[in-house]
Amino acid sequence: MTESGAKITVVRHYFRADVLTMNPNRRNGPELDDPDVGDFSPIRIPLTVSALAALDLQPPELAEYLRAHVTSWGA
């Protein structure tokens, strides 16, 4: 619970994965049926410094970490 007037912290989770196959038709859950809670579509981007730089990743520490390590992931 949040106290009245208290600061709210929004948490976003990012995952880096080597996806070998994916069938979007097999995804399920109530959040996928409710457009008011957002879009849960996977976003695919190339693992390059320039592709990461084009994204507005937050917090800035995450963006810095990804740009610093992307070349070591064998993309």
DSSP file (Angstrom, degrees, kcal/mol; ACC not computed):
  #  RESIDUE AA STRUCTURE BP1 BP2  ACC     N-H-->O    O-->H-N    N-H-->O    O-->H-N    TCO  KAPPA ALPHA  PHI   PSI    X-CA   Y-CA   Z-CA
    1    1 A M              0   0    0      0, 0.0     2,-0.5     0, 0.0     0, 0.0   0.000 360.0 360.0 360.0 150.9    0.0    0.0    0.0
    2    2 A T        -     0   0    0      4,-0.1     3,-0.1     6,-0.0     6,-0.1  -0.933 360.0-125.8-112.9 129.6    1.1    3.5   -0.6
    3    3 A E    >   -     0   0    0     -2,-0.5     3,-2.4     1,-0.1     2,-0.1  -0.374  44.8 -84.3 -67.5 150.7    0.6    6.3    1.9
    4    4 A S  T 3  S+     0   0    0      1,-0.3    -1,-0.1    -2,-0.1     3,-0.1  -0.357 117.5  10.2 -56.9 128.0   -1.2    9.3    0.7
    5    5 A G  T 3  S+     0   0    0      1,-0.3    -1,-0.3    -3,-0.1     2,-0.1   0.438  97.3 138.6  81.5  -1.0    1.3   11.7   -1.0
    6    6 A A    <   -     0   0    0     -3,-2.4    -1,-0.3     1,-0.1     2,-0.3  -0.393  61.6-100.6 -76.8 155.9    4.0    9.0   -1.0
    7    7 A K        -     0   0    0     -3,-0.1     2,-0.5    -2,-0.1    -4,-0.1  -0.556  33.6-140.4 -74.7 137.0    6.3    8.5   -3.9
    8    8 A I        -     0   0    0     -2,-0.3     2,-0.5    -6,-0.1    -1,-0.0  -0.870   8.4-149.0-102.2 131.1    5.3    5.6   -6.1
    9    9 A T        -     0   0    0     -2,-0.5     2,-0.5     2,-0.0    -2,-0.0  -0.875   6.1-153.9-101.2 125.8    8.1    3.4   -7.6
   10   10 A V        -     0   0    0     -2,-0.5     2,-0.5     2,-0.0    -2,-0.0  -0.861   9.2-157.4 -99.1 129.7    7.5    1.8  -10.9
   11   11 A V        -     0   0    0     -2,-0.5     2,-0.4     2,-0.0    -2,-0.0  -0.925   8.8-173.4-111.5 128.0    9.4   -1.4  -11.6
   12   12 A R        -     0   0    0     -2,-0.5     2,-0.5    46,-0.1    -2,-0.0  -0.957  12.4-147.3-118.1 139.8   10.1   -2.6  -15.1
   13   13 A H        -     0   0    0     -2,-0.4     2,-0.4     2,-0.0    -2,-0.0  -0.899  11.2-169.4-109.1 134.4   11.8   -6.0  -15.7
   14   14 A Y        -     0   0    0     -2,-0.5     2,-0.4     2,-0.0    -2,-0.0  -0.962   3.6-166.2-120.4 139.5   14.0   -6.6  -18.7
   15   15 A F        -     0   0    0     -2,-0.4     2,-0.5     2,-0.0    -2,-0.0  -0.983  11.1-156.1-127.7 136.5   15.2  -10.0  -19.8
   16   16 A R        +     0   0    0     -2,-0.4     2,-0.3     2,-0.0    -2,-0.0  -0.956  31.1 161.6-107.5 126.2   18.0  -10.9  -22.2
   17   17 A A        -     0   0    0     -2,-0.5     2,-0.9     2,-0.0    -2,-0.0  -0.987  46.4-125.8-145.8 152.0   17.4  -14.3  -23.6
   18   18 A D        -     0   0    0     -2,-0.3     2,-0.7     0, 0.0    -2,-0.0  -0.861  35.1-161.5 -94.0  99.3   18.5  -16.5  -26.5
   19   19 A V        +     0   0    0     -2,-0.9     3,-0.1     1,-0.2    -2,-0.0  -0.750  16.5 178.7 -89.0 117.9   15.1  -17.4  -27.9
   20   20 A L  S    S-     0   0    0     -2,-0.7     2,-0.3     1,-0.3    -1,-0.2   0.879  70.3  -3.9 -85.7 -42.0   15.3  -20.5  -30.1
   21   21 A T        -     0   0    0      2,-0.0    -1,-0.3     0, 0.0     2,-0.3  -0.982  62.3-173.6-146.8 155.6   11.6  -20.7  -31.0
   22   22 A M        -     0   0    0     -2,-0.3     3,-0.1    -3,-0.1    -3,-0.0  -0.948  11.7-166.3-154.6 131.8    8.5  -18.9  -30.0
   23   23 A N    >   -     0   0    0     -2,-0.3     3,-2.3     1,-0.1     4,-0.3  -0.900   6.0-166.2-117.8  99.2    4.8  -19.4  -30.8
   24   24 A P  G >  S+     0   0    0      0, 0.0     3,-1.3     0, 0.0    -1,-0.1   0.745  84.7  68.7 -58.1 -23.1    2.9  -16.3  -29.8
   25   25 A N  G 3  S+     0   0    0      1,-0.2    -2,-0.0    -3,-0.1    -3,-0.0   0.666  92.3  60.0 -70.2 -14.9   -0.4  -18.2  -30.0
   26   26 A R  G <  S+     0   0    0     -3,-2.3    -1,-0.2     2,-0.0     2,-0.1   0.501  79.0 108.5 -91.7  -3.9    0.6  -20.2  -26.9
   27   27 A R    <   +     0   0    0     -3,-1.3     2,-0.3    -4,-0.3     0, 0.0  -0.460  46.6 171.0 -70.5 145.8    0.9  -17.2  -24.7
   28   28 A N        +     0   0    0     -2,-0.1     3,-0.1     5,-0.0    -2,-0.0  -0.981  14.9 108.3-152.0 163.0   -1.9  -16.9  -22.1
   29   29 A G    >>  -     0   0    0     -2,-0.3     3,-1.2     1,-0.1     4,-0.5  -0.494  68.5 -92.5 140.4 152.7   -3.0  -15.0  -19.1
   30   30 A P  H >> S+     0   0    0      0, 0.0     3,-1.0     0, 0.0     4,-0.5   0.798 117.7  64.8 -62.6 -29.2   -5.6  -12.4  -18.1
   31   31 A E  H >4 S+     0   0    0      1,-0.3     3,-0.5     2,-0.2     6,-0.2   0.797  96.2  58.0 -65.5 -26.3   -3.3   -9.5  -18.8
   32   32 A L  H <4 S+     0   0    0     -3,-1.2    -1,-0.3     1,-0.2     8,-0.1   0.715 105.3  50.5 -74.8 -20.1   -3.2  -10.5  -22.5
   33   33 A D  H << S+     0   0    0     -3,-1.0    -1,-0.2    -4,-0.5    -2,-0.2   0.513  98.2  73.0 -93.9  -6.8   -7.0  -10.1  -22.7
   34   34 A D    X<  -     0   0    0     -4,-0.5     3,-1.7    -3,-0.5     4,-0.2  -0.883  57.2-170.7-115.0 102.0   -7.2   -6.7  -21.1
   35   35 A P  G >  S+     0   0    0      0, 0.0     3,-0.9     0, 0.0    -1,-0.1   0.694  81.4  71.5 -65.0 -16.9   -5.9   -3.8  -23.4
   36   36 A D  G 3  S+     0   0    0      1,-0.2     3,-0.1     3,-0.0    -5,-0.0   0.671  91.9  56.9 -72.9 -15.6   -6.1   -1.4  -20.5
   37   37 A V  G <  S-     0   0    0     -3,-1.7    -1,-0.2     1,-0.3     2,-0.2   0.474 115.5-101.5 -96.0  -1.5   -3.1   -3.0  -18.7
   38   38 A G    <   -     0   0    0     -3,-0.9     2,-0.5    -4,-0.2    -1,-0.3  -0.615  42.5 -54.1 118.5-175.9   -0.7   -2.5  -21.7
   39   39 A D        -     0   0    0     -2,-0.2    -7,-0.1    -3,-0.1    -8,-0.0  -0.918  33.5-173.9-109.1 125.4    0.8   -4.4  -24.5
   40   40 A F        +     0   0    0     -2,-0.5    -1,-0.1    -9,-0.1    -8,-0.1  -0.009  36.6 136.6-107.8  27.7    2.7   -7.6  -23.7
   41   41 A S        -     0   0    0      1,-0.1    -2,-0.1    -9,-0.0     2,-0.0  -0.561  60.9-109.6 -75.8 137.0    4.0   -8.2  -27.2
   42   42 A P        -     0   0    0      0, 0.0     2,-0.5     0, 0.0    -1,-0.1  -0.376  27.8-145.2 -62.9 143.5    7.7   -9.3  -27.4
   43   43 A I        -     0   0    0     -2,-0.0     2,-0.5    -3,-0.0     0, 0.0  -0.962  10.7-160.0-114.2 123.4   10.0   -6.7  -28.8
   44   44 A R        +     0   0    0     -2,-0.5     0, 0.0     0, 0.0     0, 0.0  -0.892  16.1 168.7-106.7 129.3   12.9   -7.9  -30.9
   45   45 A I        -     0   0    0     -2,-0.5     2,-0.1     7,-0.0     7,-0.0  -0.969  39.8-101.1-133.5 151.5   15.9   -5.7  -31.5
   46   46 A P        -     0   0    0      0, 0.0     2,-1.9     0, 0.0     6,-0.1  -0.445  35.8-117.4 -67.1 145.8   19.3   -6.4  -32.9
   47   47 A L  S    S+     0   0    0     28,-0.1     2,-0.3    -2,-0.1    28,-0.1  -0.550  72.2 121.6 -85.6  75.4   22.0   -6.8  -30.3
   48   48 A T  S  > S-     0   0    0     -2,-1.9     4,-2.1     1,-0.1     5,-0.2  -0.947  72.4-120.6-133.1 155.2   24.1   -3.9  -31.4
   49   49 A V  H  > S+     0   0    0     -2,-0.3     4,-2.3     1,-0.2     5,-0.2   0.908 114.4  51.3 -61.0 -41.9   25.2   -0.7  -29.7
   50   50 A S  H  > S+     0   0    0      1,-0.2     4,-1.2     2,-0.2    -1,-0.2   0.887 109.0  49.9 -66.7 -38.1   23.4    1.5  -32.2
   51   51 A A  H  4 S+     0   0    0      1,-0.2     4,-0.4     2,-0.2     3,-0.2   0.910 113.4  46.2 -66.0 -41.1   20.1   -0.4  -31.8
   52   52 A L  H >< S+     0   0    0     -4,-2.1     3,-1.2     1,-0.2     5,-0.3   0.875 108.3  56.4 -67.4 -36.9   20.3   -0.1  -28.0
   53   53 A A  H 3< S+     0   0    0     -4,-2.3    -1,-0.2     1,-0.3    -2,-0.2   0.787 100.1  60.1 -66.2 -26.2   21.2    3.6  -28.3
   54   54 A A  T 3< S+     0   0    0     -4,-1.2     2,-0.3    -3,-0.2    -1,-0.3   0.625  93.5  83.1 -76.5 -12.9   18.0    4.2  -30.3
   55   55 A L  S <  S-     0   0    0     -3,-1.2     2,-1.3    -4,-0.4    -3,-0.0  -0.651  80.0-130.8 -93.1 148.7   15.8    3.0  -27.4
   56   56 A D        +     0   0    0     -2,-0.3     2,-0.3     2,-0.0    -3,-0.1  -0.574  39.9 179.3 -93.2  70.3   14.8    5.1  -24.4
   57   57 A L        -     0   0    0     -2,-1.3     6,-0.2    -5,-0.3     5,-0.0  -0.553  19.3-122.8 -77.4 135.8   15.8    2.5  -21.9
   58   58 A Q  S    S+     0   0    0     -2,-0.3   -46,-0.1     4,-0.1    -2,-0.0  -0.975  82.4  38.2-129.4 143.8   15.3    3.4  -18.2
   59   59 A P  S >> S-     0   0    0      0, 0.0     4,-1.4     0, 0.0     3,-1.3   0.600  79.6-132.2 -74.7 165.5   16.9    3.7  -15.8
   60   60 A P  H 3> S+     0   0    0      0, 0.0     4,-2.5     0, 0.0     5,-0.2   0.803 105.3  64.0 -55.5 -30.4   20.0    5.2  -17.5
   61   61 A E  H 3> S+     0   0    0      1,-0.2     4,-2.2     2,-0.2     5,-0.1   0.863 100.8  51.4 -63.2 -34.9   22.2    2.7  -15.6
   62   62 A L  H <> S+     0   0    0     -3,-1.3     4,-2.7     2,-0.2     5,-0.2   0.941 109.9  48.5 -65.7 -47.4   20.5   -0.2  -17.5
   63   63 A A  H  X S+     0   0    0     -4,-1.4     4,-2.4    -6,-0.2     5,-0.2   0.911 112.4  48.8 -59.6 -43.2   21.1    1.5  -20.8
   64   64 A E  H  X S+     0   0    0     -4,-2.5     4,-2.0     2,-0.2    -1,-0.2   0.917 111.6  49.3 -63.0 -43.9   24.8    2.0  -19.9
   65   65 A Y  H  X S+     0   0    0     -4,-2.2     4,-1.5     2,-0.2    -2,-0.2   0.935 112.4  47.5 -61.3 -47.7   25.2   -1.6  -18.8
   66   66 A L  H  X S+     0   0    0     -4,-2.7     4,-2.1     1,-0.2     3,-0.3   0.925 112.4  48.3 -62.5 -45.7   23.7   -3.0  -21.9
   67   67 A R  H  < S+     0   0    0     -4,-2.4     4,-0.4     1,-0.2    -1,-0.2   0.859 112.1  50.8 -63.3 -34.1   25.7   -0.8  -24.3
   68   68 A A  H  < S+     0   0    0     -4,-2.0    -1,-0.2    -5,-0.2    -2,-0.2   0.779 121.7  31.2 -73.1 -26.6   28.9   -1.7  -22.4
   69   69 A H  H >< S+     0   0    0     -4,-1.5     3,-1.5    -3,-0.3     4,-0.4   0.555  89.1  93.8-110.6 -10.1   28.2   -5.5  -22.6
   70   70 A V  G ><>S+     0   0    0     -4,-2.1     3,-1.3     1,-0.3     5,-0.6   0.837  83.7  56.0 -58.3 -35.3   26.3   -6.0  -25.8
   71   71 A T  G > 5S+     0   0    0     -4,-0.4     3,-0.7     1,-0.2    -1,-0.3   0.750 101.5  58.3 -70.4 -21.1   29.5   -6.8  -27.8
   72   72 A S  G < 5S+     0   0    0     -3,-1.5    -1,-0.2     1,-0.2    -2,-0.2   0.530  88.4  76.5 -84.3  -5.0   30.4   -9.6  -25.4
   73   73 A W  G < 5S-     0   0    0     -3,-1.3    -1,-0.2    -4,-0.4    -2,-0.1   0.369 106.5-115.0 -89.5   6.3   27.1  -11.5  -26.1
   74   74 A G  T < 5       0   0    0     -3,-0.7    -3,-0.1     1,-0.1    -2,-0.1   0.792 360.0 360.0  72.1  28.8   28.2  -12.8  -29.4
   75   75 A A      <       0   0    0     -5,-0.6   -28,-0.1   -28,-0.1    -1,-0.1   0.495 360.0 360.0 -72.7 360.0   25.7  -10.9  -31.5
